[in-house]
């Protein structure tokens, strides 16, 4: 394969990757964004949350957007040779991210937070993901695998109820919508296989959205977050 062929290969894989992330972003934007915006309320439903109560002293609670999360390109549960996004695809993603980050060179991304744990009164400091801003993630369709694959246990329980206990559609906590398989196909398989995988994912997302709409309509509500988190 020539250098130009390799470059072309990376570019269409990057386009396919961005299409996949856009599908997931659209789903989250329509039905699930409130969960992430109200992370502290959601994780407060976990059994272990009583032992981890805290007061935020400074900054924004990071939730899943902690330091380094956006730069994890691992594909969980894959065979060894597919345990990460393909190197050329990672390079193309990093190139596009660098361009996007250049618009935020004023230090408005990243940042730190401090919180005080109630059980021992200790103060904990940490850092947000470097793509984290006051208005949310700046990456858009350039998010990393972990950013689109992971859903927390309370969210997954709610979505299983919304989707009629269809675990094959929702997927496990670390593999929402079984996206790791789709990402592996985009990284390593032929263009025809990638096209078929994106079509399949598009159908799954369409079914998922329809289940959400039906649940909202049946229960005469506007928000899944409000319904499951006490603001019915």
Protein Blocks (a to p, Z undefined) as FASTA:
>chain_A
ZZklmmmmmmmmmmmmmmmmmmmmmmmmmmmmmmmmmmmmmmmmpmklmmmgccdfbhjd
ekjmcghklmccbdehiafklmbccfklmmmmmmmmmmmmmmmmnopggiidddddfklo
pacdddddfkbcfkbcfklmmbcfklmmpccfklmmmmmmmnoopaklnopfklghhlmm
mmmmmmmmcfklmmmmmmmmmmmmmmmmmmmmmmmmmnopabfklmmnopZZ
